[in-house]
Amino acid sequence: MPRLETHKLKGKLSGSWACSAGYDLRIVFDFVESEKQKEDDIFLLEIGTHEEVY
């Protein structure tokens, strides 16, 4: 099973999270509190190569 390597971001994207999906595909997202469930939802901010999202 591939590892997503989820990590919290710093700098201008501080407070957001990112994970890897393949060699050079990054997904940047925030966790947001769900109004209907006790679990958080994920709000996608950016999907692209390392250079495109950072």
C-alpha positions as CSV (number, residue, x, y, z in Angstrom):
1,M,0.0,0.0,0.0
2,P,1.5,3.4,-1.0
3,R,2.3,5.9,1.8
4,L,0.6,9.3,1.6
5,E,3.2,11.0,3.8
6,T,0.6,13.5,5.2
7,H,2.2,16.4,6.9
8,K,1.4,19.9,8.3
9,L,2.7,22.8,6.3
10,K,4.7,25.8,7.4
11,G,5.2,29.3,6.0
12,K,2.6,30.9,3.7
13,L,0.5,27.6,3.9
14,S,0.8,27.3,7.6
15,G,-2.2,25.6,9.1
16,S,-2.9,23.5,6.0
17,W,-1.9,19.9,5.3
18,A,-0.4,18.1,2.3
19,C,0.1,14.6,1.1
20,S,1.7,12.9,-1.8
21,A,-0.2,10.9,-4.4
22,G,2.5,9.5,-6.7
23,Y,6.0,10.7,-7.4
24,D,5.3,14.3,-8.1
25,L,1.6,14.9,-7.2
26,R,0.8,16.9,-4.1
27,I,-2.6,17.5,-2.5
28,V,-3.0,20.5,-0.2
29,F,-6.0,20.6,2.1
30,D,-7.5,21.8,5.3
31,F,-9.5,19.9,7.9
32,V,-12.8,21.6,8.6
33,E,-15.3,20.8,11.3
34,S,-18.3,18.9,9.9
35,E,-21.7,20.3,10.8
36,K,-23.5,17.0,10.5
37,Q,-20.9,14.5,11.8
38,K,-18.5,14.3,14.7
39,E,-15.6,13.8,12.2
40,D,-13.8,16.5,10.3
41,D,-14.2,17.0,6.5
42,I,-11.4,17.7,4.1
43,F,-11.4,20.9,2.1
44,L,-9.2,20.6,-1.0
45,L,-7.1,23.7,-1.7
46,E,-4.7,22.7,-4.4
47,I,-3.7,19.6,-6.5
48,G,-0.6,19.6,-8.7
49,T,3.1,19.1,-8.9
50,H,5.4,20.2,-6.1
51,E,6.3,23.3,-8.1
52,E,2.6,24.2,-8.8
53,V,1.4,24.0,-5.2
54,Y,4.4,25.4,-3.3
